[in-house]
Amino acid sequence: MAVEDIRRSMWHAFTALAKEEQGEVKKTRLKVLTNNIGRALGKDKAEEILEDAEDSLTFTEYYKIIEPKLLQPENTEQLQLLTPKVIMEIDKICWMLCEGYYLKNSELSQRRSTDNGDDLFKLWKVFNFLAKIDPESQIDNLVGVAALPIRVDLEEAYRIGSLIRQSVGYDPSECPTINPDADSTMQKFLCDFVRFVVIVGTAVQDLPADVFRHGIECASEEILNDVIKKGYLDKYGNHVTNWKKRWFRLTASEMKYFTTDLERDLKGSIEVCKDFRPESQKAGQHRQFRIKLHTMGRSFELAASDLRSKNEWMTALQKAADHFGKEGSFQKCELEERERQRMLRREKIAEEEFGKTMMKEALEHRDKQLEEEHQERLKDKSLLKKREEELEAERQARLDVEARLAEEAAQLEAERLRLKELEEIKAMLERLLEEERQAKRDEEIVRNLQAKLLEEEMEKREELERLKAEQERLLQLERKEKEGLERQWQEQESMLNKTQQQLDRLRAERQQAEQKIIAAEEKMKLAEVERQKMQEKLRLREMSTSVGLRGPRPTPNPDPFITHRGKGAFVEADFTKKVGGEAMSPSRDASGQHSDERLFSFNESEANKNEPEANKTASEATVTEPESKTNTETGDIPEGLEEWMKERQEHKAGERNDQVYMNVDISQSTDSGEPLVTLLE
């Protein structure tokens, strides 16, 4: 079917190219058309197909060349290339070639329907869809092949005009009816595209431009997209048990329903299957014109607004159910059915007209015979008057003549009776014609009532649109409030994240401080152990040493740092700070002695007196470890050691007893920056 649609479009393009070339087109011009069609089908250099063709080709010759090589799919993958999008692109290529040709037509250019090129393109697509089928193709099992040249039945053209008027709410009865010329062939019922547009334009010439454009859109969608019926119905919900108004769109395969006629918010679909069957229901408490739709495993309850709408939907649903399982689209089947009905009706009318013609000819022939017989009788009478004397002799012959005349009179009486019967038939036909006219008048009254109902429906629709706009405005306000609350929530979330980060940082600092405190406590415990050891050693030394057994006093040393108590524990060089970033060598002092060999003495009371202060200094050193490390790295004398040295100088003149010799190595430092004191026996 897709190949046939392309063939019809190509015929129009070929006709536009051949308008001045007596039905033939140059091969060079056909190559351009073939190349564009090949590109749409995804085939490059398609014009090479025509390399071996003649210089000028008719459409039949041209199509026979390109159909097997370009249009006929060789496999399933190539068959999938003929998508509706590709066919539409080919239609636009062909329409681009023939649009100017049709617009140049003087009769067509005067019509208002050609103001918009898109409207004319849609009518062109509808014209191709309704093209007359070639009877010979049906004999050869080529279903759906249009006869050339492509023509459309006049009744279909008038029907399109009525369909456009009906789709926009206008009275379709105002559309003119078919009035073919007196012709003995069926060609009197066919029209080309130009006349098709003229007929449609005449039918809708009283419609406004925007209404006409909307009508073409609706009519083309119904025909080309295989739509059976569209409209509003009330649907009883399955989960939410109440009646809701829905816009239904019925096709041959499914029935979709939306919230509005814009067909954007799809609420659901009902598949047409073998169990698809509509059933009329009795009037209920809330809905009068109810329809129950049976499908596979489920039933739907629908309700129309009035009896006319209910009957239309029942008919449309039954058509969809009857079409299930048939090949081809619904609109094609309907077109074939209308064509069959037209053929039967026209054949019947043709037979009736032929019978009337034959009867009329027979009557004329009989009247002529009677006239001739009358003239003969007059001639016989004149002869009889002239030959009265001879009549007696010829009586026997006259009797024969009278017998013959009597027989003819009987035949004439029979003819008169037959003529009377014909007159009665004519009267009956006139009565039937009058009844048909009365039925048409009644139908016109009904259509006027339908138009009035449609106007009331339009007013209700406008009211619903106003309510919808108000609902949308309220929904927009609620959205703005929601956005403000979301921004506040985001700000609070951001503040909470920052607070959580600060809390995590404080927890980390707290853990570091706890680790430092634990390290300081361990160092204090070690200092306490060392202090107890020192006290024990001092106690043992006191017990083992007495004043009376002390050795001889040492000989005075001319060294100024030797006192009556012995050598001093420190020399002047040990108290000198680093100058210019250069540290004094801790190995030897100014007197040339090694720092490890310098001894000093202090008593137990002085050690006990300085013990709490040393513990305090150790604790402070643990807490302020970074600062002490800084002092050690720069080479300065720690502050605690300097204070201790000052106190040591103040108590230098103290008691001589209970002396203890200690060796201080100031070249080493603890982790807290304090000097490491090594006790030696």
C-alpha positions in Angstrom: 0.0 0.0 0.0 2.9 2.4 0.7 4.3 1.8 -2.8 0.8 2.6 -4.3 0.7 5.9 -2.3 4.2 6.8 -3.8 3.0 5.9 -7.3 0.0 8.2 -7.0 2.2 11.1 -5.8 4.7 10.5 -8.6 2.0 10.6 -11.2 1.1 14.2 -10.2 4.8 15.2 -10.3 5.2 13.5 -13.7 2.0 15.2 -15.0 3.4 18.6 -13.9 6.7 18.0 -15.7 4.9 16.7 -18.9 2.4 19.6 -19.2 4.2 21.0 -22.2 5.7 17.8 -23.7 2.6 15.8 -24.9 2.6 13.2 -22.1 6.4 12.5 -22.2 9.2 13.9 -20.0 12.9 14.1 -20.8 15.1 11.7 -19.1 17.3 14.4 -17.7 14.4 15.9 -15.8 13.3 12.5 -14.6 16.8 11.9 -13.2 16.4 14.8 -10.8 13.0 13.5 -9.6 14.5 10.0 -9.2 17.5 11.2 -7.3 15.3 13.1 -4.8 13.1 10.1 -4.3 16.1 7.8 -3.9 17.6 10.1 -1.2 14.3 10.0 0.7 14.5 6.2 0.6 18.2 6.2 1.7 19.6 5.2 -1.7 22.4 7.3 -3.3 22.8 7.8 -7.1 19.3 6.5 -7.8 19.3 8.4 -11.1 21.6 5.8 -12.5 18.6 3.5 -12.9 17.6 5.6 -16.0 20.9 5.4 -17.8 19.7 2.7 -20.3 16.2 4.3 -20.8 15.0 6.3 -23.8 15.5 10.0 -24.0 11.7 10.6 -23.4 9.4 8.4 -21.3 5.8 8.2 -20.5 4.7 7.7 -16.9 3.9 4.0 -17.5 7.4 3.4 -19.0 9.1 5.4 -16.3 7.3 3.6 -13.4 8.0 0.2 -14.9 11.7 1.0 -14.8 12.0 2.4 -11.2 9.4 0.2 -9.4 11.4 -3.0 -9.3 14.8 -1.3 -8.6 13.8 1.5 -6.3 10.3 1.0 -4.8 9.8 -2.7 -4.4 11.5 -3.9 -1.1 13.8 -6.9 -1.6 13.6 -8.0 2.1 12.1 -7.1 5.4 14.7 -4.5 6.3 14.0 -2.6 3.1 10.2 -2.9 3.7 10.7 -1.1 7.1 12.3 1.8 5.2 8.8 2.8 3.8 7.8 4.5 7.0 5.0 7.2 7.1 7.8 9.8 7.6 9.6 8.6 4.4 6.3 8.6 2.5 5.5 12.1 3.7 8.9 13.3 2.5 8.3 11.8 -0.9 4.8 13.4 -1.0 6.3 16.8 -0.3 8.9 16.3 -3.0 6.2 15.5 -5.6 3.9 18.3 -4.3 6.7 20.8 -4.7 6.8 20.0 -8.4 3.1 20.0 -9.0 2.0 22.8 -6.7 2.9 25.5 -9.1 1.3 23.7 -11.9 -2.1 23.5 -10.1 -1.9 27.0 -8.8 -1.4 28.4 -12.3 -4.8 27.0 -13.3 -7.1 30.0 -13.7 -10.1 28.3 -12.3 -8.3 27.0 -9.2 -6.4 30.3 -8.5 -9.8 32.1 -8.1 -10.8 29.9 -5.2 -10.3 31.1 -1.6 -9.3 27.5 -0.5 -5.9 28.0 -2.1 -4.9 30.9 0.2 -2.9 28.5 2.3 -0.5 26.0 0.7 -0.7 23.6 3.6 -4.5 23.3 3.1 -4.1 22.6 -0.6 -1.5 20.0 0.3 -3.9 18.3 2.7 -6.6 18.2 0.0 -4.1 16.8 -2.4 -3.3 14.0 0.1 -7.1 13.3 0.5 -7.5 13.3 -3.3 -4.9 10.7 -3.7 -6.4 8.6 -0.9 -9.9 8.7 -2.7 -8.5 8.0 -6.1 -10.6 5.7 -8.4 -9.5 2.1 -8.3 -8.7 0.5 -11.7 -11.2 -2.5 -12.2 -8.6 -4.4 -14.2 -6.2 -4.3 -11.3 -8.8 -6.1 -9.1 -9.0 -8.8 -11.7 -5.2 -9.2 -11.6 -5.3 -9.3 -7.7 -3.6 -5.9 -7.5 -5.8 -4.5 -4.8 -5.8 -0.7 -4.4 -4.1 0.3 -7.7 -5.5 3.6 -8.9 -6.5 4.0 -12.5 -4.6 6.5 -14.7 -5.2 9.3 -15.0 -6.0 9.6 -11.3 -9.6 10.7 -10.8 -12.1 10.9 -7.9 -15.8 10.2 -8.0 -17.9 13.4 -7.8 -19.9 12.1 -4.9 -16.6 11.8 -2.8 -15.7 15.4 -3.6 -19.1 16.6 -2.4 -18.8 14.3 0.6 -15.5 15.9 1.5 -17.2 19.3 1.4 -20.0 18.1 3.7 -17.5 16.5 6.0 -15.5 19.7 6.4 -18.7 21.6 7.2 -19.9 19.0 9.6 -16.5 18.8 11.5 -16.7 22.6 12.3 -20.4 22.6 13.2 -22.0 23.9 10.0 -25.0 22.4 8.3 -23.7 19.8 5.7 -27.1 19.9 3.9 -26.2 23.3 2.4 -23.5 21.6 0.4 -24.5 21.3 -3.3 -25.3 17.8 -4.6 -24.0 16.0 -7.7 -25.4 17.0 -11.0 -23.4 15.2 -13.8 -23.8 16.1 -17.4 -25.9 13.9 -19.7 -23.3 11.3 -20.7 -23.6 7.7 -21.6 -20.3 6.8 -20.0 -19.2 6.6 -16.3 -16.6 9.3 -16.9 -19.3 11.9 -16.1 -19.1 10.9 -12.4 -15.2 11.5 -12.2 -13.2 14.6 -11.6 -9.6 15.6 -11.6 -7.8 17.4 -8.7 -8.6 20.9 -10.1 -12.3 20.2 -10.2 -12.1 18.4 -6.9 -10.7 21.6 -5.2 -13.3 23.7 -7.0 -16.1 21.5 -5.6 -14.7 21.6 -2.1 -14.2 25.3 -2.3 -17.7 25.9 -3.5 -19.1 23.8 -0.6 -17.1 25.8 2.1 -17.1 29.2 0.5 -19.3 30.7 3.3 -16.9 29.5 6.0 -14.4 31.9 7.7 -10.7 31.2 6.8 -9.7 29.9 10.3 -12.8 27.7 10.5 -12.2 26.3 7.0 -8.6 25.6 7.9 -9.7 23.7 11.1 -12.3 21.8 9.0 -9.6 20.6 6.6 -7.4 19.6 9.4 -10.2 17.5 11.0 -11.3 15.9 7.7 -7.8 15.0 6.6 -7.0 13.5 10.0 -10.1 11.4 9.9 -9.5 10.1 6.4 -5.7 9.7 6.4 -5.2 8.6 10.0 -8.1 6.0 9.9 -10.3 7.7 12.5 -13.9 6.4 12.7 -15.3 9.0 15.2 -14.2 11.5 17.8 -16.2 13.2 20.5 -17.0 13.6 24.2 -18.5 10.8 26.3 -18.9 10.4 30.1 -17.0 7.4 31.4 -17.6 5.6 34.7 -14.3 5.1 36.5 -13.0 1.7 37.5 -10.9 2.7 40.6 -12.5 6.1 41.3 -16.2 5.2 41.0 -17.7 8.3 39.5 -18.6 9.7 36.1 -15.9 11.8 34.3 -16.1 13.5 31.0 -13.5 12.3 28.5 -12.6 13.0 24.9 -12.7 9.7 22.9 -10.9 9.0 19.6 -12.0 5.7 17.9 -9.9 4.1 15.2 -10.1 0.6 13.6 -7.5 -0.8 16.1 -8.2 1.0 19.4 -10.2 3.6 21.2 -8.2 6.2 23.2 -9.6 8.7 25.6 -8.1 12.0 26.8 -9.1 14.7 29.3 -9.7 17.3 26.6 -10.1 17.5 22.8 -6.5 18.7 22.5 -5.5 15.0 22.9 -2.4 15.6 25.0 -3.2 14.0 28.3 -3.8 10.3 27.4 -5.9 8.6 30.2 -6.1 5.2 28.7 -7.0 3.1 25.6 -9.4 0.3 24.7 -8.1 -2.3 22.2 -10.5 -3.5 19.5 -10.6 -7.3 19.7 -13.0 -10.1 18.8 -15.0 -9.6 22.0 -15.4 -5.8 21.2 -19.1 -5.3 21.3 -21.3 -2.2 22.2 -24.6 -2.7 24.1 -27.3 -0.1 24.7 -28.3 0.3 28.3 -31.4 1.6 30.0 -31.5 5.1 31.4 -30.0 5.3 34.9 -30.4 7.7 37.8 -27.6 10.0 36.7 -27.2 9.2 33.0 -29.9 8.5 30.5 -28.1 7.7 27.2 -25.8 4.9 28.4 -23.7 2.5 26.4 -21.9 -0.6 27.8 -18.8 -1.6 25.8 -17.7 -5.2 26.2 -14.0 -6.1 25.6 -11.8 -9.0 26.5 -12.1 -9.5 30.3 -13.6 -6.2 31.0 -16.6 -3.9 30.3 -16.7 -0.1 30.2 -19.7 2.1 31.0 -20.1 5.1 28.8 -22.8 7.8 28.5 -23.7 10.2 25.7 -25.1 13.7 26.0 -28.2 13.0 23.9 -29.9 10.3 21.9 -28.5 11.4 18.6 -24.9 11.2 19.9 -25.6 7.8 21.5 -26.9 6.4 18.2 -23.9 7.8 16.3 -21.5 6.2 18.8 -23.3 2.9 18.8 -23.0 2.9 14.9 -19.3 3.8 15.0 -18.5 1.2 17.7 -20.3 -1.5 15.8 -18.4 -0.5 12.6 -15.1 -0.9 14.5 -16.2 -4.3 15.8 -17.3 -5.4 12.3 -14.0 -4.3 10.8 -11.9 -6.3 13.2 -10.0 -9.1 11.4 -10.4 -7.5 8.0 -7.4 -6.5 5.9 -6.7 -2.8 5.0 -7.7 0.3 6.8 -11.2 1.2 7.9 -11.4 4.2 5.6 -10.3 2.1 2.6 -13.0 -0.5 3.3 -15.6 2.3 3.7 -14.4 3.8 0.4 -14.8 0.4 -1.3 -18.2 -0.1 0.2 -19.4 3.3 -0.9 -18.0 2.6 -4.4 -19.9 -0.7 -4.5 -23.1 0.9 -3.4 -22.7 3.7 -6.0 -22.2 1.1 -8.7 -25.3 -0.8 -7.7 -27.4 2.3 -7.5 -26.1 3.7 -10.8 -26.6 0.4 -12.5 -30.1 0.2 -11.2 -30.8 3.7 -12.4 -29.3 3.0 -15.7 -31.5 -0.1 -16.1 -34.6 1.9 -15.2 -33.6 4.6 -17.7 -32.9 2.0 -20.4 -36.3 0.4 -19.7 -38.1 3.7 -20.0 -36.2 4.5 -23.2 -37.1 1.2 -24.7 -40.8 1.6 -23.7 -40.9 5.0 -25.2 -39.4 3.8 -28.4 -41.9 0.9 -28.6 -44.8 3.4 -28.1 -43.5 5.7 -30.7 -43.1 2.8 -33.1 -46.7 1.6 -32.4 -48.1 5.1 -32.9 -46.3 5.3 -36.2 -47.8 2.0 -37.3 -51.3 3.1 -36.3 -50.9 6.3 -38.2 -49.8 4.3 -41.3 -52.8 2.0 -40.9 -55.1 5.0 -40.6 -53.8 6.4 -43.8 -54.3 3.1 -45.4 -57.9 2.9 -44.2 -58.5 6.4 -45.6 -57.1 5.3 -48.9 -59.2 2.1 -48.8 -62.4 4.2 -48.2 -61.7 6.4 -51.1 -61.1 3.4 -53.2 -64.4 1.9 -51.9 -66.3 5.0 -52.8 -64.9 5.0 -56.3 -65.5 1.4 -56.6 -69.0 0.9 -55.0 -70.0 -1.3 -57.8 -67.0 -3.4 -57.4 -67.6 -3.8 -53.6 -70.4 -6.2 -54.0 -68.2 -8.4 -56.0 -65.5 -8.1 -53.6 -67.6 -8.5 -50.4 -65.8 -11.5 -49.4 -62.5 -9.6 -49.6 -64.1 -6.8 -47.5 -65.1 -9.2 -44.9 -61.6 -10.4 -44.7 -60.5 -6.8 -44.4 -63.0 -6.1 -41.6 -61.9 -9.2 -39.8 -58.4 -8.0 -40.0 -59.5 -4.6 -38.8 -61.3 -6.2 -35.8 -58.1 -8.0 -34.9 -56.1 -4.8 -35.1 -58.8 -3.0 -33.0 -58.3 -5.7 -30.4 -54.6 -5.2 -30.5 -55.1 -1.4 -30.2 -57.3 -1.9 -27.2 -54.6 -4.0 -25.6 -52.1 -1.3 -26.4 -54.4 1.3 -24.7 -54.7 -0.9 -21.6 -50.9 -1.1 -21.5 -50.6 2.6 -21.9 -53.0 3.1 -19.0 -50.8 0.8 -16.9 -47.8 2.9 -17.7 -49.6 6.1 -16.7 -50.5 4.5 -13.4 -46.8 3.5 -12.9 -45.9 7.1 -13.7 -48.3 8.4 -11.1 -47.0 6.0 -8.6 -43.4 7.2 -9.3 -44.5 10.8 -8.9 -46.1 10.0 -5.6 -42.9 8.3 -4.4 -40.9 11.3 -5.6 -43.2 13.6 -3.5 -42.7 11.4 -0.5 -38.9 11.5 -1.0 -39.1 15.3 -1.2 -41.1 15.4 2.0 -38.5 13.1 3.7 -35.8 15.6 2.6 -37.7 18.5 4.1 -38.0 16.5 7.4 -34.3 15.7 7.3 -33.5 19.4 6.8 -35.6 20.3 9.9 -33.7 17.6 11.9 -30.4 19.0 10.7 -31.4 22.5 11.8 -32.2 21.1 15.3 -28.8 19.4 15.3 -27.1 22.7 14.4 -28.8 24.3 17.3 -27.7 21.6 19.6 -24.1 22.0 18.4 -24.2 25.7 19.1 -25.3 24.9 22.7 -22.5 22.4 23.0 -20.0 25.1 21.8 -21.3 27.5 24.5 -20.8 24.8 27.1 -17.4 24.1 25.8 -16.4 27.8 26.1 -17.6 27.8 29.7 -15.5 24.8 30.5 -12.5 26.4 28.9 -12.9 29.5 31.2 -13.1 27.2 34.2 -10.0 25.4 33.0 -8.1 28.8 32.7 -9.1 29.7 36.3 -7.9 26.3 37.6 -4.6 26.8 35.8 -4.1 30.2 37.4 -4.7 28.7 40.9 -2.3 25.9 40.1 0.4 28.4 39.2 0.0 30.2 42.5 0.3 26.9 44.4 3.5 26.1 42.4 5.0 29.5 43.3 4.3 28.9 47.0 5.8 25.4 46.7 9.0 26.9 45.2 9.3 29.4 48.1 9.1 26.6 50.6 11.6 24.5 48.7 14.1 27.4 48.7 13.7 27.8 52.5 14.2 24.1 53.0 17.4 24.2 50.9 18.7 27.2 52.9 18.1 25.3 56.2 19.6 22.2 54.8 22.7 24.2 53.8 23.0 25.7 57.4 22.6 22.3 58.9 25.4 20.9 56.7 27.7 23.8 57.7 26.9 23.2 61.4 27.5 19.5 61.0 30.9 20.2 59.4 31.9 22.5 62.3 30.8 19.9 64.8 32.9 17.3 63.0 35.9 19.6 63.1 35.5 20.3 66.8 35.2 16.5 67.5 38.5 16.0 65.6 40.2 18.7 67.6 38.8 17.3 70.8 40.3 13.8 69.9 43.7 15.4 69.2 43.6 17.2 72.6 42.7 14.0 74.4 45.6 12.2 72.7 48.0 15.0 73.8 46.7 14.9 77.4 47.2 11.1 77.5 50.7 11.5 76.2 51.4 14.2 78.8 50.0 12.0 81.6 52.4 9.2 80.5 55.3 11.6 80.6 54.3 12.8 84.1 54.2 9.2 85.2 57.7 8.6 83.9 58.9 11.8 85.6 57.3 10.6 88.9 59.1 7.3 88.6 62.4 9.0 87.9 61.9 11.3 90.9 61.2 8.4 93.2 64.4 6.7 92.0 66.4 9.9 92.7 64.9 10.2 96.2 65.8 6.6 96.9 69.3 7.1 95.7 69.7 10.2 97.8 68.4 8.4 100.9 70.9 5.6 100.3 73.8 8.0 99.9 72.9 9.8 103.1 72.9 6.5 105.0 76.3 5.5 103.6 78.0 8.8 104.0 79.0 10.7 107.3 80.6 14.1 108.0 83.5 12.7 110.1 84.6 10.3 107.4 84.7 12.8 104.7 87.9 12.8 102.7 90.5 15.6 102.7 89.5 18.9 101.4 90.5 19.4 97.8 93.2 21.7 96.9 91.9 25.1 95.6 91.8 25.3 91.9 92.8 28.6 90.4 89.8 28.2 88.0 87.4 31.1 89.0 84.5 28.7 88.7 85.9 26.4 91.5 84.3 27.3 94.9 84.9 26.1 98.5 82.3 23.5 97.7 84.0 22.2 94.6 83.6 22.7 90.9 80.5 24.5 89.8 77.9 22.5 87.9 77.7 25.1 85.1 80.1 27.6 83.6 79.5 30.9 82.0 79.4 29.4 78.5 76.5 27.2 79.4 74.3 30.2 80.1 75.1 32.0 76.9 72.3 32.0 74.4 72.8 31.4 70.7 73.8 34.5 68.8 73.3 34.9 65.0 71.7 31.5 64.6 75.0 29.7 65.6 74.7 27.3 68.6 77.6 26.7 71.0 79.0 23.2 70.8 77.4 21.2 73.6 80.4 18.9 73.8 82.8 21.3 75.6 82.5 24.6 77.5 84.7 27.7 77.6 87.2 26.0 80.0 87.7 23.1 77.6 85.9 20.6 79.7 83.3 18.3 78.2 79.7 19.1 79.2 79.1 15.5 80.2 81.9 15.8 82.8 80.5 18.9 84.5 79.1 18.1 87.9 77.0 20.2 90.2 75.4 19.4 93.5 72.1 20.3 95.1 70.4 19.2 98.3 67.3 17.2 98.8 65.2 20.0 100.1 66.0 22.1 97.0 64.9 19.1 94.7 61.7 18.7 96.8 61.1 22.4 96.6 61.3 22.4 92.8 59.4 19.2 92.3 55.9 20.7 92.1 57.2 23.4 89.9 58.8 20.8 87.6 55.5 18.8 87.4 53.7 22.0 86.5 56.3 22.8 83.9 55.9 19.3 82.4 52.1 19.7 82.2 52.3 23.0 80.6 54.9 21.7 78.2 52.5 18.9 77.2 49.6 21.2 76.5 51.8 23.8 74.7 53.9 21.3 72.9 53.8 23.1 69.5 55.1 26.3 71.1 58.0 24.5 72.9 58.9 22.7 69.8 59.2 26.0 68.1 61.7 27.2 70.8 63.8 24.1 70.5 63.9 24.4 66.7 65.1 28.0 66.9 67.9 27.1 69.4 66.7 29.3 72.3 67.1 28.1 76.0 63.7 26.9 77.2 62.0 29.2 79.6 61.6 26.6 82.4 65.3 25.7 82.4 66.3 29.4 82.6 64.1 29.9 85.7 65.5 26.8 87.3 69.0 28.0 86.6 68.2 31.4 88.3 66.9 29.6 91.4 70.0 27.4 91.4 72.2 30.5 91.5 70.2 32.0 94.4 70.7 28.8 96.4 74.3 28.5 95.5 75.4 29.5 98.9 73.2 26.9 100.6 74.0 23.9 102.7 77.1 21.9 102.0 75.7 18.6 103.2 73.8 16.0 101.2 75.5 16.8 97.9 74.8 14.8 94.8 76.7 14.9 91.7 74.6 15.2 88.5 75.5 15.3 84.8 73.3 17.5 82.6 73.3 16.9 78.9 71.6 20.1 77.5 72.3 18.9 73.9 69.2 16.7 74.1 65.5 17.7 74.5 62.3 16.0 75.1 59.3 16.1 72.8 57.9 19.0 74.8 61.0 21.1 74.3 62.4 20.7 78.0 66.0 19.7 78.6 66.6 16.0 79.2 68.4 15.5 82.7 70.3 12.3 83.2 71.1 11.3 86.7 74.5 9.7 87.3 75.8 8.0 90.4 
